[in-house]
C-alpha cells in the first residue's frame, strides 16, 4: 500500500497521543559515511520519520544553513545516484521508519518520471517532495509517483488560493507539508505564521496528515505546531547545524542527538487526535 | 494562470508553491495592463521622453565598408541607462506600482539591469535592492557605484559561482519571503511564466522599430538580425517582429568564452540540454547528474547557464539559429567598432557584432545586416583594458 510506513507511524503516534518528530538531513553531508552515522543516530534516538534533502546546486527554497550543507555534500562528490544508494543502505537496516526526500525539479527532469519514481521506490523511499514543482505543474508527475508506489507530497503555503489548496489536499499522499511561514528554510527565535489556518483549511479539504516545516528549531516550536493540530513537525536547519557542529568538534553523535530528539519529542503530547482521512 | 506560458514544450512556472500564486497575480496584472490604454500611454510617454525612444538605426560608415555588407546598428546603447534593459524595467516598474508594491528587487550580472532597475526605482519612488554576484561586483565596480548613486542597495552574493545565477537564486529567496510588498523585477526573458512573455513584450519595441527604420532606409527587410544571447531579452526583443518574415535570418550569438570545446563558455543553447532552472523548463548547462554548471564569459551579462525558453523553441523549430563567439573575437569587435566608428559597445553586444563582421568577410553578394547594439561599453573599459594587456596588444 502506498505510504504504508507513514500510515503505520501515524497510527502509533495517535495511539500515544502525540505528534511526530521528523528531523531533516542533507544526504551526503558532510560525507556519505558521516551522513549515514547521523541518520542512523537520529533513528536510534527515536525520530519518527526522516526527511532527506538531495543536494542540488541551486536550492532556491533553502536558507543559508541547508545551502552550506548542500555545498559540503556536493564538494564531497555526492551524486543523486549516491543518494539513492545511501538511502537504500539505511532502508536495509531500518525497515519501518518512513523516509521522504526533498529534491528540486531539475533532478527529477533528468529522466522520464516513471524511470525516476521506480528508482525512488527501489531505494526504499516513501515520499518525494519537489520544492520547485507547484501543484499546477504536477499532474503527470503525481500520477506517475502513485503508479510507482511513491507518495507525492505537496507544500501548502500560507495564503494559497482555495483551488490550489484543494488540489494540494487531493494530490498529496503520506502527509501534506505545511510551511509555517513565507520565505526559505531556516530558524528564528520565534515561530511565526498562520499555519493553524492552513491546517484547518487542509482538514476541510480532506487532506492527508499535515506536517509543519520551516523555522522549527526549538521544543516550543514543536509544541506550537502540534497544538495547532499538526500531525508532526519537521526540523531541518537546526538538525543540520547541530550535526555539523558535532562533526566540527569531533563530538559523539549519540551523546548530542539522543537528548535533542528526546527534548523535541517530549513536547509533542497532545489531545487525542481527531484527524480523519 | 490564464495563459499556458509554453513555447513548444519549454517554459512553464517551476517555482515553490508559495511563489506560483505570486506569479499568477503578476500575470493577471500584466494581461490587464496590456489592455489598459492609460497604462500603455504612460509607458509610451516614458519610453519617449525619459528613455529616449525611438533609438536610431545607424548604418556603419567604415566598419565592413570593404565588404558586400551594409551593416546597421540598432543603437540601444543610446538608451537612457546605457542598454536595452531600460525598455522593460519601465514596463515592469509601472506594473509593480499598479499592483501596489512598494519595493523592487532584482538580480544583475553586468550591472546594466541593476542600474536600470535602480533608476526606475528612483523614478517611481520605490525601495530598491539589487543582488549581484560578488565576482560580477568586482568586475563591474563602476556599475555598483551607479546603482548606489541611484539610491539602490547592492547586496553582493557570495554563494555558488558568485555570478548571475546565484544572484537570481538570492532574489528568488528574498521574493518568497517578501512578495506581499515586493516585486521581483527579473532582468531577462527567462525564468518562470509570465516573465519570458512579459519581458519579450516590453522589449519587442526594438524589433518593431528596426523593421520600420529599415523599410525607410533600404526599402526592404534586412537579410539577418543578429543579437547576443545570455538570458536572451535583447535578442527576443529584436527578433520578435521578424519571426513571421521567413526570409529574415535570426541569429543569436552565445558567448563561446575560451572556446565551445572547452569548459569555459556560456553557450547554453549549443552545449546545454533540457532541464529546469530558475522556474523555466529550458536548456541548462549542467553535468551528467543535473547539477547546474558555472558558465564562463568575459562578458558578465552573458555569463548565465540558462536561457529564455522561447529561444529554445526558436532553435528547435529552426526559425532562429545560434552560434558562438569567443572572448577574443568579441574583444576584436569591441576594439574595431571603437576605432572605426567612434562607438564603444558593451562586451555583450560586441559578441553579436563579431559574428556580423565574420559574415561580412564571407559575404559574396549584397547583404543587409542588423546588429542589435544592446548596450554601451563604458562599464567594460577596465575588463577590456586588462584583457588587452594580457594579450600584449594594448591600445
Interface residues (C-beta under 8 A of the other chain):
Chain A: X56 X57 X58 X59 X60 X61 X63 X67 X74 X79 X80 X81 X104 X105 X106 X107 X109 X110 X131 X132 X133 X134 X135 X136 X137 X154 X155 X156 X157 X158 X159 X160 X161 X164 X168 X179 X182 X183 X184
Chain B: X1 X12 X13 X14 X15 X16 X17 X18 X19 X20 X21 X24 X159 X160 X165 X166 X169 X172 X173 X176 X177 X178 X179 X180 X274 X275 X276 X277 X278 X279 X281 X284 X286 X289 X290 X291 X292
